[in-house]
Amino acid sequence: MLRIYFLQQWYSLADEALEDALYDSQAMRTFAGIDLSNESVPDATTLLKFRHCWSVTTWASGFSMKVGAHLSERKLLMKEGTIVDATIIDAPVSTKNVAKKRDPEMHQTKKGNEVVILE
C-alpha cells in the first residue's frame, strides 16, 4: 500500500484515477507488487482509508523525505509526472507550415502490427 501511495503522490492521482491506472498500467502494478492473477487492485475506498491513516502518523512526512533522499543518493529523480494516453486517431492532413508540405519525418506510424501511412 505504501508503494501505491507513492505512485499516487508522484502522479497526482485521485483515488479513483489511481485505481484505474493500476488496472491499466503493468509498470505500476509491477512497482506496487500486484499480480492480477492472484489478487485485485485495492479499490478507491481502501486507497482513501490508507491515505488518511498514513497522513496522521507522526513520521509520515519524515519517511517521505527519507525515500526522496534515498532516491537522490542513487541519482534517481522523482518528480510529479503526467500519464499520457498515446492513442492514434485519424486527423485531417495539415500543411500549415511555410513550405505548405508535410514534415518528411512524419510519414508513417505503427498501430499494433499494422503500419499506417500518413498522407
Buried (B, 14 or more C-beta within 10 A) or exposed (E): BEEBBBBBEEBEBEBEBBBBBBBEBEEBBEBBEBEEEEEEBBEBEBBBEBBEEBEEEEEBEEEBEEEBEEEEEEEEEEEEEEEEEEEEEEEEEEEEEEEEEBEEEEEEEEEEEEEEEEE
